[in-house]
């Protein structure tokens, strides 16, 4: 598989996972009735299974109305994606209509916000031999789920990363356009606090949080397990800083907010390594709890 096609296949993975099978265009509603957590999770997981079937058949048509107009997209390669139309066209090229695409998923992890009208999703899957991991923010509007944000990455082993760094600097991710409406100010401040704090993001973790690292199989669920994994992966003197602007958004129900940023993670004398990051927060009383932390290395 060519590099270009591999990259677009990575987009196809999560876009189809969270969008395919949602038939119909969403209609805005006011004061929607609450959806219980088990129902919302079942609906999201049902979409995943239907979407995998869609991917196997190479059916990308009809996805455009299911992608939020201001969809936040991160990955898979260093370049930015222009818009929803360009994305759907690329999916058609990556997954041409035939019935033998091989799509194997490990099972989606889904979290739902209070009220059941927004959710976050994580899955690991192999698409035509390419291992991928992706996350998404979903919004439920008038009984339809739409994709509000997506982050797709291709894991890289420590050995392969070291080899790539030895060959030269990694490709820099596309610059993020600064978007941070006033409604996200508290979440942006909390994200920046996590970057600046000696304890990092550990105090912000929700009990049901999910973290995704850059190496294969590095999906961890649960605050205690994540804290231990982060502690094990960190060495004295490690540094982290935000490179450029951040992009922030709020779900329609006001229960979820997410931040997209490029982080520079440094160790020792080596140049810092750029990580694409998506951090999702859930409204928790007067504050915001971190429910999803996804970082990946931009790979062509």
MARGU-257818 format. One record per residue (C-alpha): residue number from 1; residue in one letter; z, x, y. Coordinates in pm, 1 decimal. Layout:
N
REC   pos   code         pz         px         py
REC   NUM      a          Z          X          Y
...
***
This chain:
300
REC   pos   code         pz         px         py
REC     1      x        0.0        0.0        0.0
REC     2      x      -94.2      139.0      341.9
REC     3      x      175.9      207.1      599.8
REC     4      x       41.9      -60.7      833.8
REC     5      x       26.8     -319.0      561.9
REC     6      x      370.4     -220.6      432.9
REC     7      x      517.9     -272.2      778.7
REC     8      x      368.2     -616.7      819.1
REC     9      x      474.9     -709.2      467.0
REC    10      x      829.1     -637.4      580.6
REC    11      x      787.0     -893.3      857.9
REC    12      x      642.3    -1138.4      610.7
REC    13      x      957.4    -1113.3      401.8
REC    14      x     1211.4    -1253.5      639.6
REC    15      x      988.4    -1470.9      855.6
REC    16      x      874.6    -1654.5      545.6
REC    17      x     1226.7    -1660.9      403.0
REC    18      x     1369.1    -1850.7      694.0
REC    19      x     1063.4    -2042.8      811.4
REC    20      x      844.9    -2148.6      521.6
REC    21      x      907.6    -2490.6      381.0
REC    22      x     1064.9    -2628.4      700.6
REC    23      x      767.4    -2863.9      756.3
REC    24      x      727.9    -3038.6     1088.5
REC    25      x      797.2    -2946.4     1447.4
REC    26      x     1157.7    -2957.0     1572.3
REC    27      x     1251.6    -3209.2     1840.4
REC    28      x     1536.1    -3147.3     2082.1
REC    29      x     1839.1    -3372.8     2045.1
REC    30      x     2165.0    -3407.7     2231.1
REC    31      x     2511.0    -3408.1     2077.0
REC    32      x     2395.4    -3377.1     1714.0
REC    33      x     2627.6    -3489.8     1440.3
REC    34      x     2814.8    -3214.9     1259.3
REC    35      x     2677.6    -3092.7      926.7
REC    36      x     2930.6    -2980.5      669.6
REC    37      x     2922.8    -2614.5      572.2
REC    38      x     2821.9    -2663.3      208.2
REC    39      x     2525.0    -2879.9      306.2
REC    40      x     2404.4    -2633.2      568.2
REC    41      x     2432.3    -2339.4      327.1
REC    42      x     2250.2    -2531.1       53.6
REC    43      x     1969.1    -2617.5      295.0
REC    44      x     1929.8    -2255.2      402.5
REC    45      x     1929.8    -2125.9       45.3
REC    46      x     1679.8    -2392.8      -53.6
REC    47      x     1447.2    -2268.4      217.4
REC    48      x     1472.3    -1917.2       79.3
REC    49      x     1360.3    -2022.5     -267.0
REC    50      x     1075.0    -2234.7     -132.8
REC    51      x      971.2    -1952.1       96.5
REC    52      x      950.2    -1701.1     -186.4
REC    53      x      707.3    -1935.8     -360.4
REC    54      x      505.1    -1957.8      -39.6
REC    55      x      492.5    -1580.5      -15.0
REC    56      x      375.3    -1545.1     -373.0
REC    57      x       78.7    -1769.0     -290.0
REC    58      x        5.0    -1587.2       37.7
REC    59      x       39.8    -1903.5      248.6
REC    60      x      137.0    -1802.1      603.6
REC    61      x      -31.4    -2092.9      781.8
REC    62      x      190.7    -2342.2      949.8
REC    63      x      466.3    -2094.9     1037.4
REC    64      x      395.3    -2080.3     1409.7
REC    65      x      563.0    -2413.2     1501.9
REC    66      x      872.3    -2300.4     1311.3
REC    67      x      924.5    -1983.5     1512.9
REC    68      x     1121.7    -2027.0     1831.4
REC    69      x      905.4    -1953.2     2134.6
REC    70      x     1135.8    -1674.3     2255.0
REC    71      x     1194.1    -1541.2     1904.5
REC    72      x     1383.3    -1209.9     1896.9
REC    73      x     1207.3     -966.7     1661.9
REC    74      x     1338.3     -629.7     1544.6
REC    75      x     1142.6     -406.8     1308.2
REC    76      x      999.7     -309.3     1077.0
REC    77      x      824.3      -13.1     1240.2
REC    78      x      884.3      153.8     1574.7
REC    79      x      628.1      -57.9     1762.1
REC    80      x      708.4     -390.2     1924.4
REC    81      x      538.6     -716.9     1820.6
REC    82      x      368.1     -894.8     2107.3
REC    83      x      426.8    -1262.0     2027.3
REC    84      x      448.5    -1528.9     1759.8
REC    85      x       72.4    -1562.3     1727.9
REC    86      x       22.6    -1191.7     1663.6
REC    87      x      300.5    -1202.9     1409.4
REC    88      x      148.6    -1488.9     1210.3
REC    89      x     -192.6    -1319.8     1212.9
REC    90      x      -33.2    -1005.1     1074.3
REC    91      x      137.9    -1204.1      799.5
REC    92      x     -196.7    -1344.7      689.6
REC    93      x     -329.7     -990.7      660.8
REC    94      x      -21.9     -860.4      479.9
REC    95      x       -9.0    -1142.4      224.8
REC    96      x     -366.4    -1258.0      156.4
REC    97      x     -410.5    -1582.4      -35.1
REC    98      x     -370.1    -1497.6     -401.9
REC    99      x     -118.3    -1604.9     -660.2
REC   100      x       17.7    -1274.9     -783.7
REC   101      x      233.3    -1143.6     -499.2
REC   102      x      553.9    -1018.2     -655.7
REC   103      x      861.1    -1136.7     -466.6
REC   104      x     1201.7    -1066.0     -616.6
REC   105      x     1515.5    -1153.2     -419.1
REC   106      x     1877.8    -1074.6     -495.2
REC   107      x     2009.0    -1398.2     -346.1
REC   108      x     2064.8    -1484.6       17.0
REC   109      x     2403.1    -1456.0      184.1
REC   110      x     2440.6    -1735.9      438.8
REC   111      x     2706.3    -1799.3      700.9
REC   112      x     2728.1    -2117.4      905.7
REC   113      x     2880.2    -2174.1     1249.7
REC   114      x     3120.6    -2462.3     1321.2
REC   115      x     2922.6    -2785.9     1330.7
REC   116      x     2653.2    -2660.0     1093.8
REC   117      x     2374.4    -2628.6     1352.9
REC   118      x     2333.0    -2251.5     1355.5
REC   119      x     2358.2    -1989.5     1084.2
REC   120      x     2301.5    -1628.0      993.9
REC   121      x     2128.4    -1508.5      679.7
REC   122      x     2094.0    -1180.3      490.4
REC   123      x     1883.6    -1101.3      185.7
REC   124      x     1753.8     -804.3       -8.4
REC   125      x     1413.8     -843.4     -169.5
REC   126      x     1124.0     -649.3     -315.0
REC   127      x      780.8     -762.4     -194.6
REC   128      x      486.2     -618.9     -385.9
REC   129      x      698.7     -316.1     -475.2
REC   130      x      839.2     -255.0     -124.7
REC   131      x     1220.5     -281.0     -102.9
REC   132      x     1337.2     -459.5      211.8
REC   133      x     1651.5     -592.5      370.6
REC   134      x     1652.1     -846.4      646.6
REC   135      x     1871.3    -1071.3      853.5
REC   136      x     1807.4    -1374.3     1071.0
REC   137      x     1968.5    -1621.3     1305.5
REC   138      x     1870.9    -1982.2     1236.4
REC   139      x     1909.8    -2294.8     1445.8
REC   140      x     1912.4    -2648.8     1309.0
REC   141      x     1739.1    -2894.4     1541.3
REC   142      x     1697.2    -3258.0     1440.6
REC   143      x     1726.6    -3174.8     1068.9
REC   144      x     1484.2    -2880.6     1089.9
REC   145      x     1576.2    -2511.6     1078.6
REC   146      x     1390.2    -2275.7     1312.0
REC   147      x     1396.7    -1898.7     1337.3
REC   148      x     1565.8    -1772.7     1653.8
REC   149      x     1600.8    -1402.5     1568.1
REC   150      x     1492.7    -1173.8     1286.0
REC   151      x     1558.6     -810.0     1192.4
REC   152      x     1369.9     -649.1      902.6
REC   153      x     1418.3     -295.0      778.7
REC   154      x     1316.3      -71.6      491.6
REC   155      x     1615.9      119.4      354.4
REC   156      x     1604.0      498.6      341.8
REC   157      x     1820.8      725.8      128.6
REC   158      x     2032.5     1000.7      281.7
REC   159      x     1812.2     1259.3      112.3
REC   160      x     1488.2     1107.8      241.6
REC   161      x     1635.0     1071.5      589.8
REC   162      x     1742.7     1436.8      592.5
REC   163      x     1394.6     1538.8      478.1
REC   164      x     1232.5     1327.7      749.5
REC   165      x     1458.3     1472.3     1018.4
REC   166      x     1379.6     1825.2      901.4
REC   167      x     1009.3     1753.9      946.8
REC   168      x     1060.1     1652.7     1308.7
REC   169      x     1199.7     1377.4     1531.1
REC   170      x     1184.9     1024.5     1398.3
REC   171      x      956.3      780.0     1578.5
REC   172      x     1145.2      620.8     1863.8
REC   173      x     1177.9      242.0     1844.7
REC   174      x      997.0       48.5     2114.2
REC   175      x     1202.9        6.9     2429.4
REC   176      x     1395.4     -319.1     2443.8
REC   177      x     1327.6     -540.7     2742.0
REC   178      x     1654.0     -623.7     2916.9
REC   179      x     1741.5     -991.1     2863.7
REC   180      x     2102.5    -1100.2     2909.4
REC   181      x     2153.8    -1447.6     3060.4
REC   182      x     2493.3    -1520.7     3220.1
REC   183      x     2597.6    -1728.1     2917.7
REC   184      x     2597.2    -1409.8     2706.7
REC   185      x     2800.2    -1192.3     2947.0
REC   186      x     3119.5    -1208.0     2739.6
REC   187      x     2934.4    -1116.7     2420.2
REC   188      x     2752.3     -825.9     2583.3
REC   189      x     3085.2     -697.8     2715.2
REC   190      x     3238.8     -725.0     2367.9
REC   191      x     2947.9     -534.3     2216.6
REC   192      x     2982.5     -258.0     2473.4
REC   193      x     3356.5     -245.3     2405.3
REC   194      x     3282.4     -185.1     2037.4
REC   195      x     3053.4      104.8     2126.6
REC   196      x     3311.5      261.9     2358.2
REC   197      x     3623.0      208.4     2144.6
REC   198      x     3764.4      479.6     1920.0
REC   199      x     3805.7      210.7     1653.9
REC   200      x     3449.2       95.0     1692.0
REC   201      x     3373.6     -261.4     1588.1
REC   202      x     3641.4     -289.0     1321.1
REC   203      x     3883.7     -499.4     1531.7
REC   204      x     3602.8     -745.5     1608.7
REC   205      x     3510.1     -825.2     1248.6
REC   206      x     3539.0    -1181.1     1120.9
REC   207      x     3683.2    -1215.4      771.4
REC   208      x     3345.6    -1331.8      637.1
REC   209      x     3138.5    -1070.1      822.0
REC   210      x     2837.2     -896.8      668.4
REC   211      x     2726.7     -541.8      746.8
REC   212      x     2389.6     -385.9      662.3
REC   213      x     2343.5      -10.5      671.9
REC   214      x     2032.1      202.6      657.1
REC   215      x     2059.2      321.4      296.2
REC   216      x     1952.6      123.6      -13.5
REC   217      x     2209.4     -128.0     -132.2
REC   218      x     2429.3      -91.7      174.3
REC   219      x     2499.6     -461.7      224.6
REC   220      x     2873.9     -522.9      244.2
REC   221      x     3056.6     -854.0      292.4
REC   222      x     3415.6     -902.7      404.8
REC   223      x     3604.4     -744.2      693.4
REC   224      x     3824.5     -515.4      480.9
REC   225      x     3535.4     -386.8      270.2
REC   226      x     3323.1     -324.4      579.4
REC   227      x     3605.4     -138.4      753.7
REC   228      x     3649.6       87.3      449.8
REC   229      x     3274.0      148.0      422.3
REC   230      x     3246.5      236.3      790.9
REC   231      x     3546.1      468.9      770.0
REC   232      x     3397.9      645.8      469.2
REC   233      x     3062.5      690.1      643.9
REC   234      x     3214.9      830.7      965.4
REC   235      x     3311.5     1192.6     1029.8
REC   236      x     3517.8     1343.4     1308.5
REC   237      x     3301.0     1414.5     1608.5
REC   238      x     3038.4     1149.2     1532.6
REC   239      x     2896.9      988.7     1846.1
REC   240      x     2724.5      661.6     1926.6
REC   241      x     2562.7      543.1     2247.8
REC   242      x     2332.3      263.7     2360.4
REC   243      x     1982.9      388.9     2440.8
REC   244      x     1830.4      179.6     2717.5
REC   245      x     1875.1     -193.5     2766.8
REC   246      x     2015.3     -465.6     2542.3
REC   247      x     1869.0     -804.8     2461.7
REC   248      x     2114.4    -1094.0     2428.4
REC   249      x     2071.4    -1460.1     2339.6
REC   250      x     2279.8    -1769.0     2266.1
REC   251      x     2209.5    -2035.4     2004.2
REC   252      x     2138.5    -2388.2     2119.8
REC   253      x     2476.4    -2513.9     1999.3
REC   254      x     2655.1    -2231.8     2182.0
REC   255      x     2829.3    -2116.6     1863.3
REC   256      x     2635.1    -1796.4     1791.0
REC   257      x     2520.8    -1510.8     2012.1
REC   258      x     2331.4    -1198.4     1918.8
REC   259      x     2260.6     -857.8     2065.5
REC   260      x     1957.7     -637.1     1996.6
REC   261      x     1986.2     -273.1     2097.0
REC   262      x     1883.4       79.8     2007.7
REC   263      x     2180.9      298.4     1918.5
REC   264      x     2176.5      678.5     1915.7
REC   265      x     2406.2      803.4     1639.9
REC   266      x     2486.9     1173.2     1652.9
REC   267      x     2655.6     1419.8     1417.6
REC   268      x     2721.1     1784.9     1482.2
REC   269      x     2448.1     1989.1     1651.2
REC   270      x     2161.2     1777.3     1520.5
REC   271      x     1972.3     1550.9     1760.0
REC   272      x     2101.3     1191.6     1755.4
REC   273      x     1918.8      951.2     1525.5
REC   274      x     1791.3      622.4     1675.0
REC   275      x     1911.3      310.9     1494.2
REC   276      x     1777.3      -37.4     1563.7
REC   277      x     2074.5     -271.1     1578.9
REC   278      x     2128.4     -646.5     1571.3
REC   279      x     2487.9     -767.3     1609.4
REC   280      x     2563.3    -1138.8     1572.1
REC   281      x     2883.1    -1298.5     1705.4
REC   282      x     3041.1    -1637.3     1632.8
REC   283      x     3243.6    -1829.5     1888.5
REC   284      x     3611.6    -1796.3     1793.9
REC   285      x     3828.1    -1980.9     2042.7
REC   286      x     3843.3    -1780.3     2362.8
REC   287      x     3669.5    -1478.6     2211.3
REC   288      x     3376.9    -1384.9     1987.6
REC   289      x     3405.4    -1258.5     1628.1
REC   290      x     3146.7    -1023.0     1478.6
REC   291      x     2984.0    -1189.2     1175.7
REC   292      x     2678.9     -969.5     1122.8
REC   293      x     2607.4     -603.7     1197.6
REC   294      x     2259.5     -488.1     1095.0
REC   295      x     2126.8     -139.8     1160.0
REC   296      x     1805.1       16.9     1035.7
REC   297      x     1584.4      320.1     1087.9
REC   298      x     1242.2      254.5     1238.0
REC   299      x      987.7      355.4      974.3
REC   300      x      607.0      339.9      997.1
***
